[in-house]
Amino acid sequence: MKRGKKYLEKSKLINRANLYDVAEACALIPQVSTAKFDETVEAHIRLGVDSRHADQQVRGAVVLPHGTGKTVRVLVFAKGAKADEAEAAGADFVGAEDMVAKIQGENWFDFDVVVATPDMMGLVGRLGRVLGPKGLMPNPKAGTVTMDVAKAIEEIKAGKIEYRLDKTNIIHVPVGKVSFGPEKLKDNFTTLMSAIIKARPAAAKGTYLRSVVLTTTMGPSIKVNAARIAE
């Protein structure tokens, strides 16, 4: 893949052979940002587990102290008083069968997170084939299947993110924007890593944090010292 001149110039600021401490990596982020827009900062974490085994899954959710810098659109599947509660809490879309029909009939996906009350999961299950591959299926572990819809919406709007392994045993998750600056990025990243370390499956053997990389949308990646994080 051919890289642009600006990308190559910024890459010179990073020592490829070096594993940076979290503070050093976060301080480098604004320096290596190449785009004119406010880039998202992402963490890519390779774990020493095998996602093919049910007892080695790593999945959960965490509220980042400074949010993600992104406006999150929440769709809630609920009826009656719970639907009213969701609307009052600031849900962007609330419904039941009508929302299922809209998604199925119009291929509508103008939302980022789906929350559902437990009694609605039979209905939401009809959308498994389309929501599942997009990572949008509500899940109790992520706190998105709950009777407390107001709390779920509040946390999501405040910066709650879900993390989960992909097929290559890597977690890809946003930790903020370049404009946050080093300190806020460090706070968010440290909060995320604490949650992932706590979520270590009992069946995981050997080194848990294999590699950790921070990167911006368009910029070069920065390798973080995983061993120091795990201390």
Helices and strands as residue ranges (DSSP letters): H 5-11, H 22-32, E 40-47, G 54-56, E 59-63, E 74-77, H 80-88, E 93-95, H 97-106, E 113-116, G 118-120, H 121-124, G 125-127, H 128-131, G 140-142, H 149-158, E 160-164, E 170-177, G 178-180, H 182-198, E 209-216, E 222-224, H 226-229
